[in-house]
Amino acid sequence: MANAVENAVVAVAEPKKLILSVDQMLSADDVEYAEIPAWKIKGPNGEMTQGYVRIASLSAEDVAAWRDTSEGPAKKTMGVRLFVNSLVDEKGTRIGGPQHYEAFKKKSNAVQERVLAEILKMNNMTQRNEKQVCPKCGAKFDLQTGGNDETKNG
C-alpha cells in the first residue's frame, strides 16, 4: 500500500489565469519604485550619512520621447535627462525637471551611472556594456555624456 501511495499522481489544479480587459490594464497602478544609495551628506550630528535617491519607472510615452531625442545638443544630455526625469519624492511625485539638467551635469558621474543602471533595468531598457544603443542608427553611446564609439575613436 505504501508503494501505491508513493506512486500516485496527485492532480493539482492550476489557478485560473486572469485575462485583463483594456479598462483593467489602463486602470492598473504600474509605476515601480526603487531607492538607490547616492550621495553622502552631513547629517544632523555633523557625521557623513548615506543618502538615497528614489526613482520611479517611466511611462511608455516618456521612454519614447527620451529615445526620440537623440539628435543635436540634446544627445549630450540623454543620461542626465533620464536620471532627472526618473527622480521622485517619498510620495512618488516627480521632483526633477528640465531646470535641473545643467546642475546634474556637474555632479558625480559614478553616482548617476549607478542610478541609471537601475533606471534602465526598471524600465526594461537595453543596456550593453554600460552603453545605450540608439534605436535609429545603432550607434552605442555613453548614457551620461552622450559620447558614442565614433567620437571616442576619432
FENTA-V549145 format. One record per helix or strand of 3 or more residues. SS is the DSSP state (@ for helix, = for strand). FROM is the first residue (numbers start at 0). LEN is the number of residues. If there is no record, write none. Layout:
ss=SS from=FROM len=LEN
ss=SS from=FROM len=LEN
This chain:
ss=@ from=1 len=6
ss=@ from=21 len=6
ss== from=32 len=10
ss== from=47 len=9
ss=@ from=59 len=9
ss=@ from=71 len=15
ss=@ from=97 len=8
ss=@ from=108 len=14
ss== from=130 len=3
ss== from=139 len=3
ss=@ from=148 len=5
